[in-house]
Amino acid sequence: MKFFNRKRKPRGSMRFVIIRDDNDINVQQWSLSQSSFIVTSILIIIICTVLLSFTAEVMTRYLYQSKLKDIREKNSSLVSMFADLQSNLSNIQDEMDQLEKKDKALRTYANLPPIDKDIRQVGIGGYTDIRKSNLSKLLPGIEEKINNIEMDISELARKVRLEKESYAAIYNTIKDNSQKLTSIPSIRPLNGGYLNTGIGYRNDPFTGEKRFHHGLDISANTGTIVYATANGKVVSAGTMGNYGKTIKINHGYGYHTFYAHLHEISVKRGQKILRGDIIGQVGNTGRSTASHLHYEVHYLGTPQDPEHYFLARDLR
């Protein structure tokens, strides 16, 4: 097949001839004016441009949606990561709270004053400038989450520094007063049991009148072993009015402990005992409504909260 443009043609027009085979048979020809050719060319260019623009728009939209989907997946992963980070920080905060409780108990054990609440609260809360960036456009609320995490980390870092200083003071005190520490009540007087009424005002179970309760009641079965909570000397062992069978121990350095409503007494007046020695059994003697141990800790004659002296769960 041959396609050619004849050289000789009428002025202002273009003639096209198509020969279907080499024998010049089945020859077709037509002519096209110059203006028609220009118009046709322009139409073809416009159609091609529109098609290209449409194709480009479709491709752009497809790529945009694909990229947007990828960003959303990454943002979802980022949100999950922040949630896990905040959860971990919350767990660390809980651990710090437990350390603060232990710190309080250890300071009592070392005869150091507790850290003031105002000092513990210094640097917590307050206004924090929330920084703005393009991240908030991709993930609304991300800036606030980041700032909250930064505040939590800053608070934890300050608490860690405070606890390090506190534990250093406790360590130095304990090292300098190791002999005295054996005389400070520091264990539970019995294994298990249920911590019932603590120190403070309460309604008397018999009269209903409000009275000050000087110790801690620990509910336990009759016969449960009672232990000495520190080294010392038994100053009394016998029946004492409404308290029933009781034991009082002088631990020295201003510390005394008192055990009441016992079922059995295993020590005698004047006997020296060590922390962890068996001194009696839980009972229901005296003015009592059920089997339990009434336990008191006194320092320089002033009742103390016995729970502050429960520093070790095990005897050894």
C-alpha positions in Angstrom: 0.0 0.0 0.0 1.4 3.4 -0.9 0.4 6.8 0.6 1.7 10.0 -0.9 0.8 13.6 -1.4 0.9 14.7 -5.1 3.1 17.7 -5.9 0.8 19.3 -8.3 -2.5 20.4 -6.8 -4.9 23.3 -7.1 -3.8 26.4 -5.3 -5.1 26.6 -1.8 -6.0 22.9 -1.5 -4.3 19.6 -0.7 -4.9 16.4 -2.6 -4.4 12.9 -1.1 -4.1 9.7 -3.1 -4.3 6.2 -1.6 -3.1 3.2 -3.8 -4.3 -0.1 -2.3 -1.9 -2.3 -4.4 1.2 -2.1 -6.6 -0.8 -2.4 -9.9 -2.4 1.1 -9.5 -5.8 -0.5 -9.3 -8.3 0.6 -6.7 -6.9 4.0 -6.4 -8.7 6.5 -4.2 -8.1 10.2 -3.9 -9.6 13.3 -2.3 -8.7 16.8 -1.8 -8.7 18.9 1.4 -8.7 22.7 1.5 -6.0 24.4 3.6 -8.5 25.9 6.0 -10.2 22.5 6.5 -6.8 21.0 7.2 -6.0 23.6 9.8 -9.4 23.2 11.5 -9.0 19.5 11.5 -5.5 19.7 12.9 -6.7 22.1 15.6 -9.6 19.8 16.6 -7.2 16.8 16.7 -4.8 18.8 19.0 -7.7 19.9 21.2 -9.0 16.3 21.5 -5.5 15.0 22.3 -5.0 17.8 24.9 -8.4 17.0 26.5 -7.6 13.3 26.6 -4.1 14.0 28.0 -5.6 16.3 30.7 -8.2 13.8 31.6 -5.7 11.0 31.8 -3.4 13.2 33.9 -6.3 14.1 36.2 -7.2 10.4 36.7 -3.6 9.4 37.3 -3.1 12.3 39.7 -6.3 11.5 41.6 -5.3 7.8 41.8 -1.8 8.6 43.1 -3.2 11.1 45.6 -5.7 8.6 46.9 -3.0 6.0 47.1 -0.6 8.4 49.0 -3.5 9.5 51.3 -4.2 5.9 52.2 -0.6 5.3 53.0 -0.5 8.5 55.1 -3.6 7.5 57.0 -2.2 4.0 57.7 1.0 5.6 59.0 -1.0 8.1 61.1 -3.1 5.2 62.5 0.2 3.5 63.5 1.4 6.7 65.0 -1.7 7.2 67.1 -1.4 3.6 68.3 2.3 4.2 69.2 1.4 7.3 71.2 -1.4 5.4 73.0 1.1 2.7 73.9 3.6 5.3 75.0 1.1 7.0 77.2 0.0 3.7 78.7 3.7 2.9 79.5 4.2 6.3 81.1 1.0 5.7 83.2 2.5 2.3 84.4 5.8 4.0 85.2 3.8 6.7 87.1 2.1 4.0 89.1 5.5 2.5 89.9 6.7 5.9 91.1 3.7 6.2 93.4 4.6 2.8 94.9 8.2 4.0 95.3 7.0 7.2 97.1 5.0 5.0 99.5 8.1 2.9 100.2 10.1 6.1 100.6 7.7 7.3 103.2 7.9 4.0 105.1 11.7 3.9 104.9 12.0 7.5 106.2 9.8 6.5 109.1 12.1 3.4 109.6 15.2 5.7 109.5 13.5 8.2 111.8 13.6 10.9 109.1 10.8 13.4 108.5 8.6 12.6 105.5 9.1 14.7 102.3 6.6 17.6 102.4 3.7 17.3 99.9 4.4 20.8 98.6 8.0 19.7 97.7 6.7 16.6 95.9 4.3 18.8 93.9 6.8 21.4 92.8 7.0 21.5 89.0 3.9 19.5 88.5 1.2 20.9 86.3 1.2 24.6 85.2 0.9 26.1 81.7 2.8 24.6 78.8 3.0 26.3 75.5 1.6 24.0 72.8 3.9 24.2 69.7 2.2 24.3 66.3 3.4 22.5 63.3 2.1 20.9 60.1 1.6 17.7 61.9 -1.7 19.0 63.3 -3.0 19.2 59.8 -2.3 15.6 59.1 -3.2 14.3 62.5 -5.6 16.5 64.6 -4.7 16.6 68.3 -1.2 15.2 67.8 0.5 18.3 69.2 -1.5 18.1 72.4 -0.6 14.5 72.8 3.1 15.2 72.3 3.1 18.0 74.8 1.2 15.8 77.4 3.8 13.1 77.0 6.6 15.7 77.3 5.0 17.0 80.5 4.7 13.4 81.9 8.3 12.6 81.1 9.5 15.9 82.7 7.4 15.2 85.8 8.8 11.6 86.1 12.3 12.9 85.6 11.9 15.3 88.5 10.4 12.7 90.7 13.2 10.3 90.0 15.8 13.0 91.0 13.8 13.7 94.2 13.7 9.9 95.1 17.4 9.5 94.4 18.2 12.3 96.8 15.7 10.9 99.4 17.1 7.3 99.1 20.7 8.7 99.4 19.7 10.4 102.7 17.9 7.2 103.9 21.0 5.1 103.1 23.4 7.4 104.9 21.1 7.5 107.9 20.7 3.7 108.0 24.4 3.2 107.6 25.1 5.6 110.5 22.4 4.1 112.8 22.5 0.3 112.0 22.3 -0.6 115.7 19.3 1.6 116.3 17.4 0.2 113.3 17.1 -3.3 114.9 15.0 -1.6 117.6 12.6 0.1 115.2 9.4 -1.9 114.5 9.5 -2.8 110.8 7.5 -6.0 110.1 3.9 -7.1 110.3 3.1 -8.7 113.7 1.5 -11.7 111.9 1.4 -13.3 108.5 -1.8 -12.7 106.5 -4.9 -11.4 108.2 -7.1 -8.6 107.2 -6.2 -5.0 108.1 -9.3 -3.7 109.8 -9.8 -0.5 111.8 -6.7 1.8 111.8 -5.5 4.6 114.0 -7.9 7.5 114.4 -11.4 8.3 115.6 -14.1 5.6 115.2 -17.5 4.6 116.7 -17.1 2.3 119.7 -18.5 -1.1 118.7 -20.2 -1.5 122.1 -21.4 2.0 123.0 -21.5 3.6 119.6 -19.7 6.7 121.0 -16.9 8.2 119.0 -13.5 7.4 120.5 -9.9 7.6 119.5 -8.5 4.3 118.4 -4.7 4.2 119.2 -3.7 1.3 117.0 -4.5 -1.1 114.2 -6.9 -4.1 114.3 -5.9 -7.1 112.2 -8.5 -9.7 111.8 -7.2 -13.3 111.9 -8.2 -16.7 113.1 -7.7 -17.6 116.7 -4.3 -19.2 117.2 -2.5 -17.3 114.4 1.1 -16.7 115.4 2.1 -13.2 116.6 5.7 -12.0 116.1 7.8 -9.3 117.8 8.3 -6.5 115.3 11.7 -5.4 116.6 14.4 -6.3 119.1 13.6 -5.3 122.7 12.6 -6.3 126.2 9.1 -7.5 127.4 7.9 -5.0 130.0 4.5 -6.6 130.6 2.8 -9.8 129.7 -0.6 -10.6 131.2 -4.2 -9.6 131.4 -5.1 -5.9 131.2 -8.8 -5.1 131.6 -10.7 -4.5 128.4 -7.6 -5.5 126.3 -7.6 -9.0 127.6 -4.3 -10.8 127.3 -1.6 -8.3 126.3 2.1 -7.9 125.7 4.1 -4.7 125.8 7.7 -4.5 124.6 10.2 -1.7 125.1 12.5 -1.6 122.0 14.6 1.3 123.2 15.3 4.6 121.4 11.8 5.7 122.4 9.9 2.9 120.7 7.3 0.7 122.3 4.8 -1.8 120.8 1.6 -3.2 122.3 -0.3 -6.4 121.4 -3.8 -7.1 122.8 -6.7 -9.5 122.8 -4.3 -12.5 122.6 -5.3 -16.1 123.0 -1.9 -17.2 124.3 1.2 -15.4 125.6 4.5 -17.1 124.8 6.9 -14.6 126.6 7.5 -13.4 130.1 8.1 -10.0 131.7 11.8 -9.1 131.5 12.5 -11.5 128.6 14.7 -10.2 125.8 13.4 -10.9 122.3 14.5 -10.4 118.7 12.6 -9.2 115.7 10.6 -12.2 114.3 10.5 -14.1 117.6 7.1 -15.7 118.4 5.5 -13.9 121.4 1.9 -15.2 121.3 -1.3 -16.1 119.4 -4.2 -14.1 118.1 -7.3 -14.4 120.2 -10.6 -12.8 121.3 -10.0 -12.0 125.0 -11.1 -8.9 126.8 -13.6 -6.4 125.3 -13.6 -7.8 121.7 -16.3 -8.7 119.2 -14.2 -11.2 117.1 -10.8 -12.8 116.9 -8.2 -10.2 116.0 -5.0 -8.6 117.1 -4.9 -5.1 118.4 -1.4 -3.7 117.6 0.0 -0.3 118.6 3.3 1.5 117.9 4.4 4.3 120.2 7.4 6.7 119.7 8.3 8.9 122.6 4.9 8.2 124.1 2.9 9.2 121.0 0.8 6.7 119.1 2.0 6.1 115.5 0.3 4.7 112.5 1.5 1.0 112.6 1.0 0.7 108.8 3.9 3.1 108.3 6.1 0.5 110.0 5.2 -2.5 107.8 8.4 -2.3 105.7 9.0 -6.0 105.1 6.4 -8.7 104.2 8.8 -11.5 105.1 10.5 -12.1 108.4 13.9 -12.8 106.8 
